Amino acid sequence: MVEVPDTTVSEDCIIDVPVDNTLVIEPGVNAIARAPISGTVEVQQDSVLDARSDVSGTVHLSRGARAVFHGRANGTINIEAGAVMRLLPKATALGTLIVDGTLINEGTRGVNVSGSGTVDDREGSTVRQPNKTLSDGSMVYEG
């Protein structure tokens, strides 16, 4: 088995190449991702991710972290207390949302939300029901 090292961002940057492994944005760093990300994304304390392309996989926002999504955020998103995630008007997040911080929805989100945080569905946003729910409780969104 070949182990692929994490991609670690330790200074402000623009990411213009696809990331297919774990992306770690270190504390205090501002990162703009203009290429797709697939894998795990760890947005550490007081850092910012501006995802202008699609993100597939698990996203974890640590306390004090911020993230803005312009496209699709597919997979599990975990927003710790004190963290803020914003879905812009054309963005979608249809996976599992664990919100202990704040989710600002100006786009489209799914209904699979848990946690003790705040979900702010702004005017013009959509809360989309799944196309079907499987016997194990899994939700399927098509299209």
C-alpha positions in Angstrom: 0.0 0.0 0.0 1.2 3.5 -0.9 0.5 6.2 1.6 -0.3 9.6 0.1 0.9 12.5 2.3 -1.5 15.3 3.3 -1.5 18.6 1.4 -0.7 21.2 4.0 -1.3 24.9 3.5 0.8 26.9 5.9 0.5 30.4 4.3 -2.1 32.3 2.4 -2.5 31.0 -1.1 -4.6 30.2 -4.2 -5.0 26.5 -5.0 -5.3 26.1 -8.8 -4.6 22.4 -9.1 -7.1 19.6 -8.0 -6.5 18.2 -4.5 -7.2 14.4 -4.2 -6.0 13.7 -0.7 -6.4 15.3 2.7 -6.1 19.1 2.6 -5.0 20.7 5.9 -5.3 24.5 6.2 -3.2 25.5 9.1 -4.3 28.0 11.8 -4.6 31.6 10.6 -4.2 30.8 6.9 -6.6 32.1 4.1 -6.9 29.7 1.2 -8.8 30.2 -2.1 -9.5 26.9 -3.9 -10.2 27.4 -7.5 -9.8 23.7 -8.4 -11.9 20.8 -7.2 -11.1 19.1 -3.9 -11.8 15.4 -3.2 -10.9 13.9 0.1 -10.8 15.2 3.6 -10.6 19.0 4.3 -9.4 20.2 7.7 -9.9 23.9 8.1 -8.1 24.6 11.4 -8.6 27.4 14.0 -8.9 30.9 12.7 -8.3 29.9 9.1 -10.5 30.5 6.0 -11.4 28.4 3.0 -13.0 30.1 0.0 -14.0 27.1 -2.1 -14.8 28.3 -5.6 -15.0 24.8 -7.1 -16.7 21.6 -5.9 -15.6 19.9 -2.7 -16.2 16.1 -2.3 -15.6 14.3 0.9 -15.5 15.2 4.6 -15.0 18.9 5.6 -14.2 19.8 9.2 -14.3 23.4 10.4 -12.5 23.9 13.7 -13.5 26.5 16.2 -13.0 30.0 14.8 -12.6 28.7 11.2 -14.6 30.1 8.3 -15.6 28.6 4.9 -17.4 29.9 1.9 -18.7 27.5 -0.7 -19.5 28.7 -4.3 -20.3 25.2 -5.8 -21.1 21.7 -4.5 -20.1 20.6 -1.0 -20.7 16.8 -1.2 -20.2 14.6 1.8 -20.1 15.1 5.5 -19.6 18.7 6.9 -18.8 19.1 10.5 -18.9 22.7 11.8 -17.6 23.0 15.4 -18.9 25.6 17.8 -17.4 29.0 16.9 -17.0 28.1 13.2 -19.0 29.5 10.4 -19.8 28.0 7.0 -21.6 30.0 4.3 -23.3 28.5 1.2 -23.6 31.2 -1.5 -26.7 31.4 -3.7 -25.6 28.8 -6.3 -23.9 26.5 -3.8 -25.3 23.1 -2.6 -24.7 20.9 0.4 -26.8 17.8 0.3 -24.7 15.4 2.5 -24.7 15.1 6.3 -24.4 18.5 8.1 -23.3 18.4 11.7 -23.7 22.0 12.9 -22.5 23.0 16.3 -21.4 26.4 15.0 -23.2 28.4 12.3 -24.4 27.5 8.8 -25.5 30.4 6.7 -27.5 29.0 3.7 -28.1 31.3 0.8 -28.1 28.4 -1.6 -29.4 24.8 -1.3 -28.9 22.4 1.6 -30.3 19.0 2.4 -32.4 18.0 5.4 -29.8 15.7 7.1 -28.8 18.2 9.8 -27.8 17.5 13.4 -26.0 19.4 16.2 -26.7 22.2 18.6 -25.6 25.1 16.4 -27.5 27.6 14.3 -28.8 27.1 10.7 -29.7 30.4 9.1 -31.7 29.8 5.9 -31.7 33.2 4.2 -34.3 34.5 1.9 -34.1 32.8 -1.5 -32.4 29.7 -0.1 -33.7 26.2 -0.5 -34.0 23.3 1.9 -34.2 20.3 -0.4 -35.9 17.0 0.4 -34.3 13.8 -0.7 -35.6 12.0 -3.8 -35.8 8.8 -1.7 -34.9 7.5 1.7 -33.5 4.0 2.0 -34.5 1.5 4.7 -31.3 2.2 6.6 -32.2 5.9 6.8 -29.7 7.0 4.0 -31.0 9.8 1.9 -30.6 9.9 -1.9 -30.5 13.1 -3.8 -30.7 12.8 -7.6 -29.7 15.5 -10.1 
